[in-house]
């Protein structure tokens, strides 16, 4: 049985070839499924503004 894990990684930015710059492992999440994870708000020009 294949099982996927979701982890928290802090990083400075994405490089031009979509690699993480200066990544740091922060831990695992058991409250989120892999299908719920996206990178869309991490790319320039696609970030959604938060209200307030």
N, CA, C and O atoms as a DFTB+ gen file, in Angstrom:
208 C
 N C O
     1  1       0.835      -1.187       0.000
     2  2       0.000       0.000       0.000
     3  2       0.879       1.249       0.000
     4  3       1.772       1.394       0.834
     5  1       0.614       2.132      -0.934
     6  2       1.361       3.372      -1.046
     7  2       0.665       4.445      -0.223
     8  3      -0.548       4.627      -0.331
     9  1       1.424       5.151       0.594
    10  2       0.861       6.206       1.435
    11  2       1.655       7.486       1.242
    12  3       2.885       7.471       1.290
    13  1       0.964       8.580       1.026
    14  2       1.600       9.870       0.831
    15  2       1.528      10.681       2.116
    16  3       0.556      10.588       2.865
    17  1       2.554      11.469       2.364
    18  2       2.612      12.334       3.532
    19  2       2.658      13.792       3.091
    20  3       3.134      14.107       2.000
    21  1       2.163      14.666       3.938
    22  2       2.228      16.105       3.684
    23  2       3.186      16.693       4.716
    24  3       3.057      16.444       5.915
    25  1       4.145      17.475       4.232
    26  2       5.104      18.080       5.155
    27  2       5.074      19.597       5.023
    28  3       4.548      20.151       4.058
    29  1       5.644      20.235       6.007
    30  2       5.770      21.689       6.020
    31  2       7.237      22.006       5.738
    32  3       8.132      21.517       6.427
    33  1       7.470      22.821       4.726
    34  2       8.819      23.254       4.375
    35  2       8.796      24.760       4.237
    36  3       8.010      25.312       3.467
    37  1       9.663      25.427       4.990
    38  2       9.787      26.871       4.875
    39  2      10.914      27.158       3.884
    40  3      11.933      26.467       3.892
    41  1      10.741      28.172       3.028
    42  2      11.784      28.499       2.052
    43  2      11.698      29.975       1.688
    44  3      10.684      30.630       1.933
    45  1      12.771      30.486       1.103
    46  2      12.808      31.899       0.743
    47  2      11.986      32.201      -0.495
    48  3      11.202      33.150      -0.507
    49  1      12.160      31.391      -1.551
    50  2      11.459      31.620      -2.807
    51  2      11.665      30.434      -3.734
    52  3      12.448      29.529      -3.447
    53  1      10.943      30.453      -4.859
    54  2      11.185      29.495      -5.922
    55  2      12.231      30.094      -6.853
    56  3      12.221      31.297      -7.113
    57  1      13.132      29.255      -7.352
    58  2      14.093      29.705      -8.354
    59  2      13.397      29.743      -9.707
    60  3      12.228      29.369      -9.810
    61  1      14.094      30.187     -10.738
    62  2      13.527      30.264     -12.073
    63  2      13.083      28.915     -12.619
    64  3      12.161      28.844     -13.431
    65  1      13.738      27.842     -12.174
    66  2      13.353      26.501     -12.634
    67  2      12.498      25.758     -11.603
    68  3      12.460      24.528     -11.581
    69  1      11.819      26.519     -10.758
    70  2      10.858      26.030      -9.767
    71  2      11.479      25.046      -8.763
    72  3      10.898      24.009      -8.444
    73  1      12.654      25.398      -8.285
    74  2      13.291      24.688      -7.185
    75  2      13.157      25.566      -5.943
    76  3      13.004      26.782      -6.062
    77  1      13.214      24.968      -4.759
    78  2      13.119      25.750      -3.524
    79  2      14.483      26.342      -3.175
    80  3      15.497      25.645      -3.200
    81  1      14.498      27.632      -2.851
    82  2      15.737      28.274      -2.421
    83  2      15.766      28.286      -0.891
    84  3      14.844      28.789      -0.249
    85  1      16.824      27.734      -0.320
    86  2      17.049      27.670       1.128
    87  2      15.894      26.986       1.866
    88  3      15.312      27.580       2.774
    89  1      15.552      25.744       1.491
    90  2      14.455      25.057       2.180
    91  2      14.848      24.609       3.591
    92  3      16.004      24.278       3.854
    93  1      13.869      24.606       4.481
    94  2      14.078      24.139       5.856
    95  2      12.877      23.285       6.262
    96  3      11.736      23.742       6.198
    97  1      13.136      22.055       6.678
    98  2      12.114      21.105       7.115
    99  2      11.471      21.606       8.398
   100  3      12.175      21.951       9.347
   101  1      10.135      21.653       8.441
   102  2       9.424      22.111       9.637
   103  2       8.577      21.029      10.283
   104  3       8.222      21.157      11.455
   105  1       8.241      19.965       9.558
   106  2       7.478      18.885      10.173
   107  2       6.432      18.292       9.245
   108  3       6.309      18.682       8.084
   109  1       5.673      17.330       9.793
   110  2       4.603      16.669       9.053
   111  2       3.249      17.227       9.456
   112  3       3.083      17.751      10.557
   113  1       2.274      17.108       8.546
   114  2       0.901      17.510       8.842
   115  2       0.014      16.283       8.722
   116  3       0.087      15.554       7.733
   117  1      -0.805      16.059       9.706
   118  2      -1.746      14.937       9.636
   119  2      -3.181      15.420       9.417
   120  3      -4.117      14.621       9.375
   121  1      -3.340      16.741       9.278
   122  2      -4.674      17.311       9.105
   123  2      -4.968      17.719       7.665
   124  3      -6.008      18.321       7.399
   125  1      -4.076      17.405       6.734
   126  2      -4.244      17.825       5.349
   127  2      -3.895      16.669       4.421
   128  3      -2.889      15.986       4.613
   129  1      -4.737      16.459       3.412
   130  2      -4.486      15.411       2.423
   131  2      -3.608      15.976       1.301
   132  3      -3.684      17.172       1.017
   133  1      -2.778      15.149       0.658
   134  2      -1.925      15.638      -0.429
   135  2      -2.704      16.352      -1.538
   136  3      -2.190      17.304      -2.125
   137  1      -3.914      15.918      -1.833
   138  2      -4.713      16.551      -2.872
   139  2      -5.146      17.972      -2.547
   140  3      -5.547      18.715      -3.443
   141  1      -5.072      18.359      -1.287
   142  2      -5.452      19.708      -0.867
   143  2      -4.310      20.710      -1.005
   144  3      -4.519      21.912      -0.846
   145  1      -3.120      20.232      -1.294
   146  2      -1.934      21.084      -1.355
   147  2      -1.736      21.661      -2.750
   148  3      -1.869      20.953      -3.749
   149  1      -1.415      22.961      -2.812
   150  2      -1.134      23.621      -4.079
   151  2       0.066      24.544      -3.925
   152  3       0.473      24.859      -2.807
   153  1       0.623      24.971      -5.030
   154  2       1.724      25.930      -5.016
   155  2       1.312      27.224      -5.701
   156  3       2.144      28.116      -5.868
   157  1       0.047      27.352      -6.102
   158  2      -0.376      28.497      -6.908
   159  2      -0.120      29.841      -6.247
   160  3       0.166      30.813      -6.945
   161  1      -0.212      29.929      -4.932
   162  2       0.006      31.225      -4.274
   163  2       1.484      31.522      -4.065
   164  3       1.819      32.585      -3.542
   165  1       2.376      30.621      -4.455
   166  2       3.799      30.828      -4.276
   167  2       4.479      31.433      -5.505
   168  3       5.614      31.899      -5.413
   169  1       3.799      31.432      -6.651
   170  2       4.401      31.948      -7.876
   171  2       4.058      33.413      -8.071
   172  3       2.914      33.809      -7.844
   173  1       5.018      34.229      -8.485
   174  2       4.751      35.650      -8.704
   175  2       3.609      35.861      -9.692
   176  3       3.527      35.189     -10.720
   177  1       2.736      36.800      -9.365
   178  2       1.629      37.115     -10.246
   179  2       0.386      36.266     -10.024
   180  3      -0.661      36.541     -10.610
   181  1       0.486      35.227      -9.176
   182  2      -0.678      34.380      -8.937
   183  2      -1.122      34.422      -7.482
   184  3      -2.107      33.775      -7.125
   185  1      -0.426      35.161      -6.642
   186  2      -0.772      35.219      -5.223
   187  2      -2.128      35.878      -5.040
   188  3      -2.440      36.886      -5.674
   189  1      -2.919      35.294      -4.168
   190  2      -4.237      35.861      -3.864
   191  2      -4.095      36.763      -2.652
   192  3      -3.526      36.370      -1.634
   193  1      -4.610      37.961      -2.770
   194  2      -4.520      38.909      -1.655
   195  2      -5.454      38.478      -0.543
   196  3      -6.591      38.075      -0.786
   197  1      -4.955      38.569       0.684
   198  2      -5.760      38.249       1.850
   199  2      -6.519      39.501       2.278
   200  3      -5.948      40.592       2.288
   201  1      -7.797      39.362       2.632
   202  2      -8.574      40.530       3.059
   203  2      -8.013      41.157       4.326
   204  3      -7.519      40.456       5.209
   205  1      -8.092      42.464       4.410
   206  2      -7.682      43.167       5.610
   207  2      -6.381      43.751       5.450
   208  3      -5.873      44.388       6.372
